[in-house]
Amino acid sequence: MSPAKTTASAKVTYSGGLDGVIVHLPSGATEFLRGVAVEVPAGDATVLASHPDFAPAATTPTIPKPSKEVS
């Protein structure tokens, strides 16, 4: 038995006008809710890259905690 293949993936976010959409991609149907990052195979991310309603998911910035000022 051969080991399972690992494939690259990417996170994509939908920002269109609807609350969500179901898109039929080469790997199968995928549901995208507006503003929610969805992990898809790299090939599917390439397909979505040409559509303005889809973008690579932004990484969550780390917000430093404010320091307590000593008075």
N, C-alpha and C positions, 0 to 999 in steps of 0.2 A: 504494500500500500504506500503510495507516495504522500509526502507531507502536504498539508494545505498550502495553497499559494497565498501570499500576502500581497495585497494591492494597495497602492497609494490612495489616499482619500483627501478630501478637502471639505471644509465647512462653507456652506453657502447660505445667504440670507435673502429672503424675498421681501421687497419693499413696494410692491404694486398697490393698486387702489382697492383691491378686495381684501377681506379678512384672511383669506388663504386660498391656495389653489392646489390641485393635484396635477402633476406633470408626468407624462409618460416618457421616460428616458430609456436609453438603451439597456440599462440594468433593471428596469421595471418602473412601475408607478411609484411616485414619491409625493407625499403631502408636505406642503410648505405653508406654515402659518406666518403672517406678516410679522417681521421683526425677530423671528425665532431661527437661530442657526441650526441647519440640518447638515449632517455629515453624509456626503455622497462620494462614490468612486471618482477618481480624478478625471476619467473620460466623461462622466456626466457633468462635472464642473466645467469642463471645456465647452460642452454643448451650451450650458447656461450662460457662459461668459459673454456671448454675443447679444444677450437680451438685457435691455436696460433695467428691468425690474428685479434682476438677480445680481448679487455682488458677493465677493468673498467675505466671509464673516470677519468682522473686526475682532481683534483680540481684546479681551477685557483688561483695561488699564488698571494697574494697582494704584489705589489712592492712599497716599500716606496719611496716617492719623495725625491730626494737629498736635503739636507739642504743647504741653501745659506750661504757661508762662509763670515764672516764679516772681512773686511781688514782694 
